[in-house]
Amino acid sequence: MTTLQASAQNQLRQLVESIERLEEEKKALSGDIRDKYLEAKGLGFDVKIIRQIVRLRKKSQNERQEEESVLEVYMHALGMLSGGMSAEAEAAVDRMIAAE
């Protein structure tokens, strides 16, 4: 085996071992997160809503507003909302039409 091959073999081993350690850490963190949701449930909180809040907090305010507007448009189109649409939802419709 040449020096280069031995070096590449060592690098590969280090990479694989590092990935394995990170996978173990990920598994431990997933367990910790699951425990926190169980704790929230035990305290009487709605875990489904908490998960939704966590997802929403990862997004910018603009992203959230855009999603809410499109959701409102779709719900209005399906007859799930009474009354008119908000100005944001109407702007979302205009943007969708312009994109076509």
C-alpha angles and dihedrals in degrees: 000000000000124000090253092053092049090049092050090047090052092048091050092050091049092049093049093047091048091051090049091052091049091049089053091049090049090052091050092048091049088054091050091050091048089051091053091052089049089050090051090049090050089054090054100258122140104249094197090059092045090054089051091050091050089052092048094049089058089063130074120251090252092054091049093048092049092050092047091050094050090045090053091050092051093045091049090050090052093049093248094125128058120216129017131321125263120255089254092054092049089050089051089053090051091051091049092050091048091051092057 
